[in-house]
Amino acid sequence: MAVASFLLCSGQVRLVKTERINEKLVLFHFSPKKIAEKLVADFWSDQAIVSPRKVFEARRSLTDLIFSGSP
């Protein structure tokens, strides 16, 4: 959820699909894939800089999306 929240608030990629694998696992698909992959690498290497407030808002949006059952 943390990585997806970061990607969503980065403004560089867009959420194109959610895929529910089971009741506890949802996959988030972002586009463009190459930029998303670069951002994920930045996230895990502590090179990412984003507003904490935006990450919190993105996390809330993703949580709402998961529990509303919307695509």
N, C-alpha and C positions, 0 to 999 in steps of 0.2 A: 504494500500500500504506500510506503514511503517513496519508493522509486516512481510509482505511477503518479503520485501527488506532485513530485518534483517535475516530472515530464509535463504534466498538465499545466502547471503554473509557469513553465519556462517560456511559453509563447512561441516556441520554435517548432512544435509538433502539435498535431491534433489527434484526439481520441476518435478512432474510426469504428471500433467494435469492442464489445465486451463478450466474453465467452465463459459461461458458467460450466465449470468442470464437475463440481459436486457442490454440496451445500456449504462447504467451507472454503472453496477455491474458485476465484474468478480471475480470468486472464484479461488484461487490457491490451488492445492492439493500437499502436500509434503510427502515424504517418507524417512525414516520410521516414522510412525505416532506418536509413543511414544516419540521419540526424539524431533519431531516437537512440541508436546504438552509441553514438559519440557522447550524447548527454548521459547515458547510463554509465559509461566509462568515467566521465567527469564526476558523476555522483560518487562512485565507489572509490575514486582516487582523491576525494575531498577537494576537487577543483571546482565544484559547483557553487555558485553564489546566487541565492534567491532570497526574496523577502520572506521571513518566517510567517508573516500574516498571510501571504499568498499561498504558501504551502498548506497552512491550516485550512484556508478556504477551499483549496483544491481537494484536500482530504475529505472535507465535509461533503463536497459535491460528489465525489466518487462513492462515498458511503451511502448517500441518498440514492444514487444511481443503482447501486447493488441491491438495496432493500426495496426500491420501487419496482424492480423487475424490468425496468426499461432497457432498451438496447444500448 
